[in-house]
């Protein structure tokens, strides 16, 4: 597969030749994975910052629309990360 740019808008893959549609969808899904990964990393950082500034796990969960247990687990994983504390 060559380099396929993922446009910011919706592309009707039904009008693309099969090979182009597959390349576009592959690039789009890869872009989505990378974006979600980046967002999740940022989300964990902000959870840690919120805890450091006195937010409860329940409040963080309420703001992110996730459970308190999910916040606890994410913070625990973030603290176990080899990069924890390196950006200070």
Jmol script that loads the backbone (N, CA, C; Angstrom):
load data "model"
ATOM      1  N   UNK A   1       0.829  -1.175   0.000  1.00  0.00           N
ATOM      2  CA  UNK A   1       0.000   0.000   0.000  1.00  0.00           C
ATOM      3  C   UNK A   1       0.872   1.235   0.000  1.00  0.00           C
ATOM      4  N   UNK A   2       0.542   2.195  -0.827  1.00  0.00           N
ATOM      5  CA  UNK A   2       1.269   3.451  -0.872  1.00  0.00           C
ATOM      6  C   UNK A   2       0.781   4.376   0.225  1.00  0.00           C
ATOM      7  N   UNK A   3       1.323   5.576   0.216  1.00  0.00           N
ATOM      8  CA  UNK A   3       0.862   6.558   1.194  1.00  0.00           C
ATOM      9  C   UNK A   3      -0.488   7.094   0.770  1.00  0.00           C
ATOM     10  N   UNK A   4      -1.468   6.902   1.605  1.00  0.00           N
ATOM     11  CA  UNK A   4      -2.816   7.371   1.330  1.00  0.00           C
ATOM     12  C   UNK A   4      -3.150   8.415   2.374  1.00  0.00           C
ATOM     13  N   UNK A   5      -3.430   9.628   1.916  1.00  0.00           N
ATOM     14  CA  UNK A   5      -3.805  10.693   2.847  1.00  0.00           C
ATOM     15  C   UNK A   5      -5.237  10.474   3.299  1.00  0.00           C
ATOM     16  N   UNK A   6      -5.460  10.658   4.575  1.00  0.00           N
ATOM     17  CA  UNK A   6      -6.805  10.519   5.122  1.00  0.00           C
ATOM     18  C   UNK A   6      -7.410  11.916   5.182  1.00  0.00           C
ATOM     19  N   UNK A   7      -8.387  12.181   4.304  1.00  0.00           N
ATOM     20  CA  UNK A   7      -9.000  13.505   4.318  1.00  0.00           C
ATOM     21  C   UNK A   7      -9.816  13.709   5.584  1.00  0.00           C
ATOM     22  N   UNK A   8     -10.015  14.962   5.942  1.00  0.00           N
ATOM     23  CA  UNK A   8     -10.733  15.260   7.174  1.00  0.00           C
ATOM     24  C   UNK A   8     -12.230  15.018   7.045  1.00  0.00           C
ATOM     25  N   UNK A   9     -12.755  15.000   5.851  1.00  0.00           N
ATOM     26  CA  UNK A   9     -14.183  14.791   5.662  1.00  0.00           C
ATOM     27  C   UNK A   9     -14.508  13.364   5.270  1.00  0.00           C
ATOM     28  N   UNK A  10     -15.790  13.090   5.164  1.00  0.00           N
ATOM     29  CA  UNK A  10     -16.271  11.757   4.796  1.00  0.00           C
ATOM     30  C   UNK A  10     -16.033  11.507   3.314  1.00  0.00           C
ATOM     31  N   UNK A  11     -15.584  10.313   2.989  1.00  0.00           N
ATOM     32  CA  UNK A  11     -15.408   9.900   1.602  1.00  0.00           C
ATOM     33  C   UNK A  11     -16.322   8.725   1.343  1.00  0.00           C
ATOM     34  N   UNK A  12     -17.110   8.815   0.294  1.00  0.00           N
ATOM     35  CA  UNK A  12     -18.000   7.713  -0.074  1.00  0.00           C
ATOM     36  C   UNK A  12     -17.161   6.659  -0.789  1.00  0.00           C
ATOM     37  N   UNK A  13     -16.751   5.637  -0.030  1.00  0.00           N
ATOM     38  CA  UNK A  13     -15.868   4.620  -0.607  1.00  0.00           C
ATOM     39  C   UNK A  13     -16.570   3.787  -1.668  1.00  0.00           C
ATOM     40  N   UNK A  14     -17.893   3.858  -1.734  1.00  0.00           N
ATOM     41  CA  UNK A  14     -18.635   3.097  -2.744  1.00  0.00           C
ATOM     42  C   UNK A  14     -18.309   3.583  -4.152  1.00  0.00           C
ATOM     43  N   UNK A  15     -17.865   4.823  -4.277  1.00  0.00           N
ATOM     44  CA  UNK A  15     -17.562   5.356  -5.613  1.00  0.00           C
ATOM     45  C   UNK A  15     -16.095   5.164  -5.986  1.00  0.00           C
ATOM     46  N   UNK A  16     -15.301   4.636  -5.063  1.00  0.00           N
ATOM     47  CA  UNK A  16     -13.881   4.405  -5.332  1.00  0.00           C
ATOM     48  C   UNK A  16     -13.671   3.001  -5.893  1.00  0.00           C
ATOM     49  N   UNK A  17     -12.653   2.834  -6.739  1.00  0.00           N
ATOM     50  CA  UNK A  17     -12.296   1.475  -7.152  1.00  0.00           C
ATOM     51  C   UNK A  17     -11.940   0.646  -5.905  1.00  0.00           C
ATOM     52  N   UNK A  18     -12.147  -0.650  -5.961  1.00  0.00           N
ATOM     53  CA  UNK A  18     -11.974  -1.528  -4.795  1.00  0.00           C
ATOM     54  C   UNK A  18     -10.611  -1.350  -4.132  1.00  0.00           C
ATOM     55  N   UNK A  19      -9.541  -1.315  -4.909  1.00  0.00           N
ATOM     56  CA  UNK A  19      -8.193  -1.189  -4.336  1.00  0.00           C
ATOM     57  C   UNK A  19      -8.027   0.148  -3.630  1.00  0.00           C
ATOM     58  N   UNK A  20      -8.517   1.217  -4.240  1.00  0.00           N
ATOM     59  CA  UNK A  20      -8.424   2.539  -3.624  1.00  0.00           C
ATOM     60  C   UNK A  20      -9.254   2.596  -2.339  1.00  0.00           C
ATOM     61  N   UNK A  21     -10.418   1.975  -2.360  1.00  0.00           N
ATOM     62  CA  UNK A  21     -11.278   1.953  -1.173  1.00  0.00           C
ATOM     63  C   UNK A  21     -10.579   1.219  -0.036  1.00  0.00           C
ATOM     64  N   UNK A  22      -9.956   0.081  -0.342  1.00  0.00           N
ATOM     65  CA  UNK A  22      -9.242  -0.679   0.693  1.00  0.00           C
ATOM     66  C   UNK A  22      -8.075   0.126   1.257  1.00  0.00           C
ATOM     67  N   UNK A  23      -7.318   0.792   0.379  1.00  0.00           N
ATOM     68  CA  UNK A  23      -6.194   1.611   0.834  1.00  0.00           C
ATOM     69  C   UNK A  23      -6.687   2.765   1.699  1.00  0.00           C
ATOM     70  N   UNK A  24      -7.766   3.416   1.250  1.00  0.00           N
ATOM     71  CA  UNK A  24      -8.320   4.530   2.015  1.00  0.00           C
ATOM     72  C   UNK A  24      -8.797   4.055   3.391  1.00  0.00           C
ATOM     73  N   UNK A  25      -9.538   2.960   3.416  1.00  0.00           N
ATOM     74  CA  UNK A  25     -10.061   2.451   4.688  1.00  0.00           C
ATOM     75  C   UNK A  25      -8.947   2.006   5.616  1.00  0.00           C
ATOM     76  N   UNK A  26      -7.906   1.401   5.075  1.00  0.00           N
ATOM     77  CA  UNK A  26      -6.755   1.004   5.888  1.00  0.00           C
ATOM     78  C   UNK A  26      -6.108   2.225   6.518  1.00  0.00           C
ATOM     79  N   UNK A  27      -5.898   3.263   5.717  1.00  0.00           N
ATOM     80  CA  UNK A  27      -5.289   4.492   6.229  1.00  0.00           C
ATOM     81  C   UNK A  27      -6.207   5.175   7.244  1.00  0.00           C
ATOM     82  N   UNK A  28      -7.494   5.189   6.975  1.00  0.00           N
ATOM     83  CA  UNK A  28      -8.445   5.833   7.885  1.00  0.00           C
ATOM     84  C   UNK A  28      -8.502   5.116   9.232  1.00  0.00           C
ATOM     85  N   UNK A  29      -8.530   3.788   9.210  1.00  0.00           N
ATOM     86  CA  UNK A  29      -8.571   3.022  10.456  1.00  0.00           C
ATOM     87  C   UNK A  29      -7.274   3.175  11.247  1.00  0.00           C
ATOM     88  N   UNK A  30      -6.143   3.218  10.550  1.00  0.00           N
ATOM     89  CA  UNK A  30      -4.865   3.421  11.221  1.00  0.00           C
ATOM     90  C   UNK A  30      -4.818   4.813  11.857  1.00  0.00           C
ATOM     91  N   UNK A  31      -5.311   5.804  11.132  1.00  0.00           N
ATOM     92  CA  UNK A  31      -5.378   7.171  11.652  1.00  0.00           C
ATOM     93  C   UNK A  31      -6.271   7.219  12.894  1.00  0.00           C
ATOM     94  N   UNK A  32      -7.390   6.539  12.851  1.00  0.00           N
ATOM     95  CA  UNK A  32      -8.309   6.498  13.987  1.00  0.00           C
ATOM     96  C   UNK A  32      -7.650   5.855  15.207  1.00  0.00           C
ATOM     97  N   UNK A  33      -6.932   4.752  14.982  1.00  0.00           N
ATOM     98  CA  UNK A  33      -6.232   4.076  16.082  1.00  0.00           C
ATOM     99  C   UNK A  33      -5.214   5.006  16.729  1.00  0.00           C
ATOM    100  N   UNK A  34      -4.430   5.697  15.907  1.00  0.00           N
ATOM    101  CA  UNK A  34      -3.406   6.602  16.436  1.00  0.00           C
ATOM    102  C   UNK A  34      -4.034   7.774  17.187  1.00  0.00           C
ATOM    103  N   UNK A  35      -5.143   8.286  16.661  1.00  0.00           N
ATOM    104  CA  UNK A  35      -5.836   9.394  17.310  1.00  0.00           C
ATOM    105  C   UNK A  35      -6.384   8.962  18.656  1.00  0.00           C
ATOM    106  N   UNK A  36      -7.036   7.798  18.703  1.00  0.00           N
ATOM    107  CA  UNK A  36      -7.582   7.305  19.966  1.00  0.00           C
ATOM    108  C   UNK A  36      -6.476   7.054  20.980  1.00  0.00           C
ATOM    109  N   UNK A  37      -5.353   6.519  20.522  1.00  0.00           N
ATOM    110  CA  UNK A  37      -4.227   6.256  21.423  1.00  0.00           C
ATOM    111  C   UNK A  37      -3.715   7.569  22.014  1.00  0.00           C
ATOM    112  N   UNK A  38      -3.601   8.583  21.187  1.00  0.00           N
ATOM    113  CA  UNK A  38      -3.136   9.886  21.651  1.00  0.00           C
ATOM    114  C   UNK A  38      -4.115  10.498  22.645  1.00  0.00           C
ATOM    115  N   UNK A  39      -5.397  10.400  22.344  1.00  0.00           N
ATOM    116  CA  UNK A  39      -6.419  10.942  23.241  1.00  0.00           C
ATOM    117  C   UNK A  39      -6.371  10.208  24.580  1.00  0.00           C
ATOM    118  N   UNK A  40      -6.215   8.893  24.562  1.00  0.00           N
ATOM    119  CA  UNK A  40      -6.180   8.126  25.806  1.00  0.00           C
ATOM    120  C   UNK A  40      -4.975   8.520  26.653  1.00  0.00           C
ATOM    121  N   UNK A  41      -3.841   8.751  26.017  1.00  0.00           N
ATOM    122  CA  UNK A  41      -2.651   9.179  26.761  1.00  0.00           C
ATOM    123  C   UNK A  41      -2.907  10.532  27.410  1.00  0.00           C
ATOM    124  N   UNK A  42      -3.485  11.465  26.652  1.00  0.00           N
ATOM    125  CA  UNK A  42      -3.813  12.773  27.210  1.00  0.00           C
ATOM    126  C   UNK A  42      -4.828  12.656  28.337  1.00  0.00           C
ATOM    127  N   UNK A  43      -5.810  11.783  28.185  1.00  0.00           N
ATOM    128  CA  UNK A  43      -6.845  11.606  29.194  1.00  0.00           C
ATOM    129  C   UNK A  43      -6.218  11.137  30.511  1.00  0.00           C
ATOM    130  N   UNK A  44      -5.300  10.183  30.435  1.00  0.00           N
ATOM    131  CA  UNK A  44      -4.642   9.705  31.656  1.00  0.00           C
ATOM    132  C   UNK A  44      -3.831  10.815  32.316  1.00  0.00           C
ATOM    133  N   UNK A  45      -3.133  11.615  31.502  1.00  0.00           N
ATOM    134  CA  UNK A  45      -2.351  12.725  32.065  1.00  0.00           C
ATOM    135  C   UNK A  45      -3.252  13.697  32.816  1.00  0.00           C
ATOM    136  N   UNK A  46      -4.389  14.030  32.209  1.00  0.00           N
ATOM    137  CA  UNK A  46      -5.300  14.966  32.854  1.00  0.00           C
ATOM    138  C   UNK A  46      -5.947  14.358  34.098  1.00  0.00           C
ATOM    139  N   UNK A  47      -6.171  13.056  34.087  1.00  0.00           N
ATOM    140  CA  UNK A  47      -6.687  12.402  35.291  1.00  0.00           C
ATOM    141  C   UNK A  47      -5.674  12.540  36.426  1.00  0.00           C
ATOM    142  N   UNK A  48      -4.413  12.288  36.123  1.00  0.00           N
ATOM    143  CA  UNK A  48      -3.367  12.418  37.138  1.00  0.00           C
ATOM    144  C   UNK A  48      -3.275  13.852  37.651  1.00  0.00           C
ATOM    145  N   UNK A  49      -3.318  14.821  36.753  1.00  0.00           N
ATOM    146  CA  UNK A  49      -3.263  16.223  37.164  1.00  0.00           C
ATOM    147  C   UNK A  49      -4.462  16.588  38.036  1.00  0.00           C
ATOM    148  N   UNK A  50      -5.630  16.109  37.642  1.00  0.00           N
ATOM    149  CA  UNK A  50      -6.836  16.395  38.427  1.00  0.00           C
ATOM    150  C   UNK A  50      -6.705  15.830  39.841  1.00  0.00           C
ATOM    151  N   UNK A  51      -6.185  14.600  39.956  1.00  0.00           N
ATOM    152  CA  UNK A  51      -5.992  14.002  41.289  1.00  0.00           C
ATOM    153  C   UNK A  51      -5.012  14.843  42.102  1.00  0.00           C
ATOM    154  N   UNK A  52      -3.929  15.298  41.458  1.00  0.00           N
ATOM    155  CA  UNK A  52      -2.935  16.108  42.156  1.00  0.00           C
ATOM    156  C   UNK A  52      -3.514  17.440  42.627  1.00  0.00           C
ATOM    157  N   UNK A  53      -4.575  17.893  41.967  1.00  0.00           N
ATOM    158  CA  UNK A  53      -5.210  19.166  42.320  1.00  0.00           C
ATOM    159  C   UNK A  53      -6.484  18.970  43.133  1.00  0.00           C
ATOM    160  N   UNK A  54      -6.628  17.783  43.717  1.00  0.00           N
ATOM    161  CA  UNK A  54      -7.683  17.557  44.680  1.00  0.00           C
ATOM    162  C   UNK A  54      -9.001  17.003  44.165  1.00  0.00           C
ATOM    163  N   UNK A  55      -9.082  16.698  42.884  1.00  0.00           N
ATOM    164  CA  UNK A  55     -10.310  16.099  42.374  1.00  0.00           C
ATOM    165  C   UNK A  55     -10.423  14.666  42.886  1.00  0.00           C
ATOM    166  N   UNK A  56     -11.623  14.243  43.194  1.00  0.00           N
ATOM    167  CA  UNK A  56     -11.835  12.846  43.579  1.00  0.00           C
ATOM    168  C   UNK A  56     -11.966  12.002  42.321  1.00  0.00           C
ATOM    169  N   UNK A  57     -11.752  10.698  42.486  1.00  0.00           N
ATOM    170  CA  UNK A  57     -11.940   9.788  41.352  1.00  0.00           C
ATOM    171  C   UNK A  57     -13.386   9.853  40.852  1.00  0.00           C
ATOM    172  N   UNK A  58     -14.318  10.002  41.786  1.00  0.00           N
ATOM    173  CA  UNK A  58     -15.731  10.078  41.404  1.00  0.00           C
ATOM    174  C   UNK A  58     -15.998  11.303  40.538  1.00  0.00           C
ATOM    175  N   UNK A  59     -15.425  12.453  40.916  1.00  0.00           N
ATOM    176  CA  UNK A  59     -15.639  13.689  40.141  1.00  0.00           C
ATOM    177  C   UNK A  59     -14.998  13.583  38.764  1.00  0.00           C
ATOM    178  N   UNK A  60     -13.804  13.023  38.702  1.00  0.00           N
ATOM    179  CA  UNK A  60     -13.135  12.849  37.407  1.00  0.00           C
ATOM    180  C   UNK A  60     -13.984  11.942  36.527  1.00  0.00           C
ATOM    181  N   UNK A  61     -14.463  10.849  37.089  1.00  0.00           N
ATOM    182  CA  UNK A  61     -15.311   9.933  36.332  1.00  0.00           C
ATOM    183  C   UNK A  61     -16.575  10.611  35.841  1.00  0.00           C
ATOM    184  N   UNK A  62     -17.167  11.431  36.699  1.00  0.00           N
ATOM    185  CA  UNK A  62     -18.378  12.162  36.314  1.00  0.00           C
ATOM    186  C   UNK A  62     -18.093  13.090  35.124  1.00  0.00           C
ATOM    187  N   UNK A  63     -16.968  13.789  35.180  1.00  0.00           N
ATOM    188  CA  UNK A  63     -16.616  14.719  34.110  1.00  0.00           C
ATOM    189  C   UNK A  63     -16.287  14.010  32.801  1.00  0.00           C
ATOM    190  N   UNK A  64     -15.711  12.810  32.897  1.00  0.00           N
ATOM    191  CA  UNK A  64     -15.338  12.057  31.691  1.00  0.00           C
ATOM    192  C   UNK A  64     -16.396  11.040  31.272  1.00  0.00           C
ATOM    193  N   UNK A  65     -17.450  10.943  32.056  1.00  0.00           N
ATOM    194  CA  UNK A  65     -18.535   9.993  31.791  1.00  0.00           C
ATOM    195  C   UNK A  65     -18.026   8.550  31.793  1.00  0.00           C
ATOM    196  N   UNK A  66     -17.198   8.258  32.801  1.00  0.00           N
ATOM    197  CA  UNK A  66     -16.724   6.894  33.022  1.00  0.00           C
ATOM    198  C   UNK A  66     -16.872   6.591  34.512  1.00  0.00           C
ATOM    199  N   UNK A  67     -16.765   5.342  34.880  1.00  0.00           N
ATOM    200  CA  UNK A  67     -16.956   4.961  36.277  1.00  0.00           C
ATOM    201  C   UNK A  67     -15.749   5.366  37.132  1.00  0.00           C
ATOM    202  N   UNK A  68     -16.006   5.477  38.420  1.00  0.00           N
ATOM    203  CA  UNK A  68     -14.933   5.763  39.364  1.00  0.00           C
ATOM    204  C   UNK A  68     -13.876   4.660  39.326  1.00  0.00           C
ATOM    205  N   UNK A  69     -14.329   3.416  39.181  1.00  0.00           N
ATOM    206  CA  UNK A  69     -13.397   2.284  39.091  1.00  0.00           C
ATOM    207  C   UNK A  69     -12.513   2.409  37.850  1.00  0.00           C
ATOM    208  N   UNK A  70     -13.079   2.881  36.743  1.00  0.00           N
ATOM    209  CA  UNK A  70     -12.286   3.064  35.523  1.00  0.00           C
ATOM    210  C   UNK A  70     -11.228   4.144  35.725  1.00  0.00           C
ATOM    211  N   UNK A  71     -11.582   5.186  36.459  1.00  0.00           N
ATOM    212  CA  UNK A  71     -10.614   6.249  36.761  1.00  0.00           C
ATOM    213  C   UNK A  71      -9.489   5.684  37.628  1.00  0.00           C
ATOM    214  N   UNK A  72      -9.861   4.949  38.688  1.00  0.00           N
ATOM    215  CA  UNK A  72      -8.827   4.346  39.557  1.00  0.00           C
ATOM    216  C   UNK A  72      -7.885   3.460  38.757  1.00  0.00           C
ATOM    217  N   UNK A  73      -8.453   2.629  37.888  1.00  0.00           N
ATOM    218  CA  UNK A  73      -7.631   1.704  37.089  1.00  0.00           C
ATOM    219  C   UNK A  73      -6.720   2.469  36.130  1.00  0.00           C
ATOM    220  N   UNK A  74      -7.240   3.499  35.496  1.00  0.00           N
ATOM    221  CA  UNK A  74      -6.435   4.283  34.547  1.00  0.00           C
ATOM    222  C   UNK A  74      -5.294   4.991  35.265  1.00  0.00           C
ATOM    223  N   UNK A  75      -5.579   5.549  36.432  1.00  0.00           N
ATOM    224  CA  UNK A  75      -4.537   6.231  37.197  1.00  0.00           C
ATOM    225  C   UNK A  75      -3.483   5.239  37.669  1.00  0.00           C
ATOM    226  N   UNK A  76      -3.921   4.078  38.114  1.00  0.00           N
ATOM    227  CA  UNK A  76      -2.968   3.048  38.547  1.00  0.00           C
ATOM    228  C   UNK A  76      -2.067   2.623  37.381  1.00  0.00           C
ATOM    229  N   UNK A  77      -2.669   2.392  36.205  1.00  0.00           N
ATOM    230  CA  UNK A  77      -1.869   2.020  35.030  1.00  0.00           C
ATOM    231  C   UNK A  77      -0.910   3.139  34.647  1.00  0.00           C
ATOM    232  N   UNK A  78      -1.388   4.370  34.705  1.00  0.00           N
ATOM    233  CA  UNK A  78      -0.536   5.507  34.344  1.00  0.00           C
ATOM    234  C   UNK A  78       0.661   5.611  35.283  1.00  0.00           C
ATOM    235  N   UNK A  79       0.429   5.380  36.560  1.00  0.00           N
ATOM    236  CA  UNK A  79       1.530   5.469  37.521  1.00  0.00           C
ATOM    237  C   UNK A  79       2.532   4.338  37.353  1.00  0.00           C
ATOM    238  N   UNK A  80       2.085   3.217  36.803  1.00  0.00           N
ATOM    239  CA  UNK A  80       2.985   2.081  36.566  1.00  0.00           C
ATOM    240  C   UNK A  80       3.729   2.205  35.239  1.00  0.00           C
ATOM    241  N   UNK A  81       3.346   3.195  34.453  1.00  0.00           N
ATOM    242  CA  UNK A  81       3.961   3.392  33.137  1.00  0.00           C
ATOM    243  C   UNK A  81       5.415   3.796  33.288  1.00  0.00           C
ATOM    244  N   UNK A  82       6.282   3.283  32.414  1.00  0.00           N
ATOM    245  CA  UNK A  82       7.704   3.664  32.495  1.00  0.00           C
ATOM    246  C   UNK A  82       7.943   5.143  32.231  1.00  0.00           C
ATOM    247  N   UNK A  83       6.981   5.828  31.614  1.00  0.00           N
ATOM    248  CA  UNK A  83       7.155   7.254  31.318  1.00  0.00           C
ATOM    249  C   UNK A  83       6.528   8.146  32.381  1.00  0.00           C
ATOM    250  N   UNK A  84       5.953   7.566  33.430  1.00  0.00           N
ATOM    251  CA  UNK A  84       5.305   8.355  34.483  1.00  0.00           C
ATOM    252  C   UNK A  84       6.316   9.293  35.129  1.00  0.00           C
ATOM    253  N   UNK A  85       5.990  10.573  35.153  1.00  0.00           N
ATOM    254  CA  UNK A  85       6.839  11.556  35.797  1.00  0.00           C
ATOM    255  C   UNK A  85       7.959  12.106  34.950  1.00  0.00           C
ATOM    256  N   UNK A  86       8.133  11.616  33.737  1.00  0.00           N
ATOM    257  CA  UNK A  86       9.236  12.092  32.909  1.00  0.00           C
ATOM    258  C   UNK A  86       8.999  13.462  32.299  1.00  0.00           C
ATOM    259  N   UNK A  87       7.736  13.869  32.164  1.00  0.00           N
ATOM    260  CA  UNK A  87       7.461  15.144  31.520  1.00  0.00           C
ATOM    261  C   UNK A  87       7.325  16.280  32.532  1.00  0.00           C
ATOM    262  N   UNK A  88       7.768  16.085  33.731  1.00  0.00           N
ATOM    263  CA  UNK A  88       7.697  17.133  34.758  1.00  0.00           C
ATOM    264  C   UNK A  88       8.909  18.025  34.679  1.00  0.00           C
TER     265      UNK A  88
END
end "model"
wireframe off; spacefill off
backbone 0.3
color backbone group
